[in-house]
Amino acid sequence: MKNHADLWLAYKEIKNFSDSSILKKFYISGASASDRTVANAITELKTGLKSMLGIEPDFIFEESSDPVKENSGKDILDNEEYTVSLREDGISLSSKSGAGILYAAFDVLRNVSCERDIKTTYAGGRTVRPSNPLRMLNHWDNMDGSIERGYSGESFFYVNDEIVIDERTVDYARLIASVGINGVVINNVNVKNAASYMITDRYFDKLAKLGEIFAGYGIRLYLSLNYASTIEIGGLDSADPLDEKVISWWKNKMAEVFDRIPTLGGFLVKADSEGRPGPFTYGRTQADGANMLADIVKEYGAIIIWRCFVYNCKQDWRDRKTDRARAGYDNFMPMDGDYHDNVILQIKNGPMDFQIREPISPLLGGLKKTNQMLEVQIAQEYTGHQIDVCYLIPEFKEILGFRTYVKEEKDTVADIISGETFGDRYSGIAAVTNTGNDFNWTGNYLAGANLFGFGRLAFDTSLSSEQIAEEFVKMSISADEDVVSKIVSILLPSREIYEKYTSPLGIGWMVQPGIHYGCSVDGYEYDRWGTYHRADHLGIGVDRSDKGTGYALQYNEPNASVYNDPDKCPDELVLFFHHLPYTHKLHSGKTVIQHIYDTHFEGYEEAQKLSEKWDSLKGKVDDEIFENVSERFTRQLANAREWCDQVNSYFYRKSGIPDEKGRQIY
């Protein structure tokens, strides 16, 4: 018996499928029969169709061609585009690469699993070109087996400082390839302890093997890199990017690394943030540090992904002009155009830290001459720890659809990270992943929708949140119409409900320091001299207008003017940008304080209704799945009740203003 679930690759038996005869023969063209990725595609089709329909298909290879050399984002898209079309006696899968054939195979299996009519689906042919060249998962796994911000057990990559390669490794590659992921960073961005030695002989053999497994599913292996490796393992006393001894050490090290791990795609680097070393230590710029490494790895066809999460965690918040939100823009905009063409800046979706609601980072739409990719988080660090149901795909759709006004057209975040807006050489999207060695991979079975959904959305940003949720439920839990309808109706509003009973109007935080779960209204861990929300007896919020920290003016117009004016600012972000009286009227017509009361009562009540919907599915879904989610709902309701009581009580005592609806506030 497996020690893990198959999730959406369970390939459950389907009875009364509309017409399976067309699936008995596959014609494969474009990619070579000797390509191991094509071989895995064939294996997947054989396994899936045998399990679901009892079919054992035949495969016929037609013309093949060499893929375009992968030296830019456009080349990746050219290679991974695929076409599925109907023949009189079968189905044709065509692509320039084995990865494209693999995606085409999973396309067919997904449509069969969702019980869609195959002839209708592929009538006239279906050509799919990925929306983003790079579609990546970032693991924050530590080599001792722990996971920073992990809520699904321990790492399945590491145990006791050793790399583990087993059946689960292969199934992980299958799972993420099936939704279109083509890059994985396997270790924590906070590189420490044994992870510094990932680029030494101790781990080369295992990494090479892991890279080969990934490559067989169209996935490139990446590593997080300790910027101070020259000191940590190199015996030097400096990590200055302009020091010739430092440069020479890296050249020798990279020659060794890429010789031993030929499938390696490059490195992810976090520098000069939260105590991590970086070029600022030596009076150099972020571009100096990134370019030094990028120039060295370029000859190996590799890239450097440089995180823009750079800020001083020891800032003095007694100065009301101090604003962590400004840090990304302030540190990186002056260097726009200074980065070399195999450097990508990885930008968090918001300026803070994956809160349930924050504005889009102004770097997205600020930078015009630099490769960039978006970073989101599906690990529910601030959104419920995979205890509380919080389907994040609606949030990601909002992010991708945000207009930056950097140009008159093709100015959304989706346009920018696809490379369309500025013709970036490399671009894409990454997610801090939510997986661990729990049987079901994501702790809560319903949290699997975020892993599935991120991959599907990264590959095709036109998909709707509802379509993705329906596919996840049908493939992972049940295709029964009532089950699908009810679980989708649980998932779709869950992010809004979580927001209601936690942090109001974009204020964020208010969580237990360090843990980031459970309510602590004054709990902002980086502010030792006051609260993040800056509430007093008169009002609440952070003034980021031109009269405050000036952060609102980092946006292009008209966004800057909208955010700068409390009367124009959207309600859901107004306390992020403005300190307002409790009696300030929102666009909804409610006062700030009444909105706080109403949403927290509503959020708890709506969470109860979600739980009741799930209870109604007892006996209709697998017992193990039902009990897993039920137990999580029990904890979610306790959490929602705690948030409701603490937040309402805090602000009632702070403001002295009673609930106009007369509800009891303790």
C-alpha positions, -999 to +999 in steps of 0.1 A: +000+000+000+013+035-009+022+059+019+005+087+000-026+095-019-029+098-057-051+129-055-061+140-090-041+111-105-062+085-088-078+075-122-110+062-107-131+037-128-157+054-149-189+036-159-210+046-189-184+068-205-198+085-236-175+070-263-142+054-255-134+039-289-116+070-300-091+065-272-078+032-284-052+047-307-028+076-303-007+092-330+024+111-317+042+136-338+068+163-333+087+147-304+111+118-306+100+083-295+133+081-276+125+111-255+120+099-219+093+125-213+074+110-242+079+075-227+064+088-194+035+103-213+027+069-229+030+052-195+006+077-180-019+072-208-017+034-205-021+036-167-049+061-167-070+047-195-066+011-183-078+022-148-106+045-158-120+028-190-103-006-192-086+005-225-051-006-236-043+020-263-019+016-292+007+043-301+020+052-335+049+076-340+049+099-370+074+126-379+097+141-353+118+172-351+143+187-328+129+211-301+140+247-302+170+253-281+157+265-247+175+298-243+146+322-236+110+322-224+097+323-259+116+292-268+101+274-238+066+284-249+073+273-285+085+239-272+057+233-247+028+243-269+008+212-279-022+202-301-047+175-295-068+166-325-092+139-337-084+113-363-110+089-378-096+061-357-079+078-328-063+109-313-033+129-324-009+145-299+016+169-314+043+191-299+079+202-306+090+186-273+085+156-251+072+180-224+045+192-248+035+156-255+033+149-218+010+180-212-011+168-241-014+133-225-025+149-192-050+171-211-067+139-225-066+122-191-080+152-173-109+154-197-116+117-194-114+119-156-139+148-156-161+127-179-162+152-207-172+141-242-139+136-260-151+141-295-168+174-286-138+186-265-113+180-294-136+188-323-116+209-347-084+204-327-073+220-295-040+239-294-027+251-260+002+274-255+013+279-218+005+314-204+039+316-187+073+303-196+084+295-160+059+279-137+076+270-105+071+257-070+094+269-042+098+244-014+109+259+020+121+224+031+151+222+054+175+193+053+167+181+088+132+173+075+114+203+088+096+227+066+095+264+073+059+274+072+049+238+065+015+225+075+015+191+059+039+171+079+077+169+073+097+171+041+096+142+016+128+154+001+150+153+032+154+132+064+182+138+088+203+159+064+200+133+036+182+135+003+154+109-001+145+095-035+117+069-036+083+061-051+069+093-036+095+114-054+083+100-088+047+105-079+054+140-069+069+147-103+038+131-119+014+152-098+030+186-105+038+179-142+001+169-147-009+205-139+019+221-159+047+229-134+081+230-151+105+241-124+110+232-087+133+247-061+137+219-035+153+237-005+144+267+017+153+302+005+167+306+040+197+284+033+213+273+065+232+244+082+236+214+059+219+231+030+250+252+024+266+219+014+241+212-013+267+224-038+294+200-026+303+164-034+283+151-005+250+156-024+259+157-061+249+121-069+215+123-052+208+157-068+218+144-102+194+115-098+166+137-087+173+161-116+170+131-140+137+121-125+123+156-128+136+160-164+116+129-174+085+149-165+096+182-181+106+197-148+139+216-142+156+213-108+167+245-090+184+251-057+183+279-032+218+293-028+235+307+003+249+339-010+277+337+016+288+302+005+323+316-001+325+321+036+304+292+048+321+265+028+347+282+007+372+293+033+372+330+022+366+359+045+343+378+020+313+374-002+319+408-020+306+403-056+333+425-070+361+407-052+382+387-077+388+359-052+351+356-047+344+355-084+371+329-090+357+307-063+322+308-078+336+301-113+353+269-100+324+259-079+298+263-107+320+243-131+319+215-106+282+218-099+270+218-135+293+190-144+279+168-117+242+180-120+237+186-157+200+190-155+202+219-130+183+250-142+199+276-119+195+291-084+171+310-063+187+336-040+175+355-010+199+382+001+200+411+025+167+403+042+158+390+076+194+386+085+205+368+053+238+380+039+240+398+006+258+424-015+246+453+007+270+440+034+299+452+011+284+484-001+273+468-034+239+468-052+216+439-056+224+440-093+261+436-085+254+404-066+229+389-090+249+397-121+281+382-107+264+349-103+244+351-135+275+358-157+291+326-143+261+303-148+252+317-182+275+293-201+256+264-186+223+278-199+212+285-163+195+314-146+196+333-114+162+341-097+167+369-073+140+375-047+129+411-041+120+404-005+146+428+008+139+449+039+154+457+073+136+436+099+151+458+126+135+490+115+125+515+142+087+516+140+086+545+164+093+566+134+059+568+117+076+574+083+092+540+085+074+516+062+084+481+053+060+482+024+082+507+006+113+485+007+109+464-025+103+495-047+129+516-030+156+489-033+150+477-068+135+505-089+167+525-090+185+495-106+159+488-133+178+479-164+210+470-146+203+433-144+218+409-169+195+390-192+196+357-173+186+373-140+149+373-130+136+393-101+110+373-082+084+397-067+059+388-040+024+396-050+021+423-023+046+446-006+043+429+028+041+392+034+013+371+018-015+386+039-051+377+032-055+411+016-028+436+005-023+457-027-003+444-056+034+452-054+042+484-073+073+468-087+049+449-109+043+477-134+072+497-120+101+478-135+102+481-173+137+469-183+141+439-160+130+402-163+104+396-136+082+368-122+055+368-096+057+350-063+026+338-045+021+315-015-001+284-015+013+273+019-013+290+041+011+308+064-013+337+071-044+321+056-052+293+079-023+268+080-042+243+059-066+240+089-090+267+078-104+262+042-091+291+021-092+285-016-067+310-030-073+308-067-098+337-066-071+358-050-046+348-077-071+357-104-075+391-089-037+396-088-032+384-124-060+407-136-048+438-118-041+467-142-008+484-136-012+511-162+024+508-172+012+508-208-021+515-225-027+478-232-012+445-221-006+461-187-020+435-163+001+415-140-007+385-162+006+403-192+038+414-175+048+380-161+040+362-194+067+384-210+041+400-233+043+435-219+080+441-223+093+411-242+112+398-212+137+371-220+126+351-190+094+355-170+068+335-151+052+327-118+063+308-086+044+296-056+057+288-021+042+253-020+020+236+005+032+200+003+046+177+029+048+140+037+013+137+051-006+109+033-027+134+014+003+157+006-014+190+018-027+182+053-063+192+046-076+174+015-093+206+004-060+224+005-050+202-024-072+226-045-046+253-041-017+230-053-038+218-082-052+252-089-019+271-089-005+247-115-036+249-138-037+287-135+000+292-141-003+271-173-035+288-184-044+321-168-077+323-186-092+294-165-119+305-140-117+297-103-149+277-106-136+256-135-104+248-116-124+239-085-147+216-104-118+198-120-101+193-087-132+179-070-141+155-099-106+142-102-096+140-065-128+134-045-159+125-065-176+131-098-211+129-082-230+161-092-242+168-057-208+163-042-191+185-068-217+212-064-214+214-026-176+212-024-172+239-051-197+260-031-175+255-001-142+264-019-153+295-039-163+318-010-138+305+015-111+331+010-137+359+015-150+342+046-116+338+061-109+375+054-141+385+071-133+368+104-096+378+104-081+411+093-105+438+081-101+464+053-065+454+043-050+460+077-033+426+078-013+407+104-030+406+139-018+369+142+001+351+169+037+363+165+060+337+150+032+311+146+010+332+123-021+313+133-048+324+157-057+359+167-034+384+184-046+419+176-014+436+187+008+407+176+029+423+148+062+406+156+085+432+139+072+462+158+085+462+194+072+497+202+036+495+190+011+478+169+011+473+131-024+485+128-016+517+148-051+517+164-059+542+191-092+554+207-099+576+176-091+554+146-071+527+129-048+521+099-015+531+084-011+564+066+007+555+034-006+586+015+015+615+005+009+629+041+023+596+056+049+572+043+043+581+006+040+545-004+008+551-024+027+573-048+049+543-059+021+532-082+014+544-118-016+567-123-045+564-119-038+538-092-016+563-072-044+589-070-070+563-061-049+548-033-038+582-020-073+594-014-094+577+013-126+586-004-115+568-036-095+540-022-113+506-024-129+496+009-110+463+011-076+482+012-085+515+028-068+508+062-037+496+044-033+531+029-050+553+055-054+559+092-091+567+096-116+575+123-138+546+134-167+567+123-154+571+087-181+561+061-170+535+036-183+531+001-206+504+014-223+531+036-211+515+068-187+531+093-153+515+098-162+502+132-195+487+121-178+470+092-154+454+117-183+442+138-205+430+109-178+411+090-165+393+120-199+381+131-207+372+095-174+354+089-180+331+119-215+324+108-206+317+072-177+294+084-204+274+103-224+271+071-194+257+052-189+231+079-226+222+078-224+217+040-194+194+045-213+174+072-241+168+046-216+148+025-211+121+051-214+088+033-211+104-001-173+109-001-145+086+010-145+081+048-109+091+052-114+123+032-146+131+051-130+126+086-099+146+076-118+176+065-144+174+093-116+175+119-102+206+102-136+223+102-138+217+140-106+236+144-115+262+119-147+271+137-128+274+170-104+297+153-131+318+136-149+322+170-117+333+186-110+359+159-146+372+161-146+376+198-111+390+202-113+415+173-148+428+181-140+431+218-107+448+212-121+475+190-152+480+211-130+487+241-107+508+219-134+529+203-162+529+229-187+526+201-213+499+205-226+476+177-256+493+162-273+459+158-271+454+195-252+421+194-233+410+225-196+419+224-176+407+254 
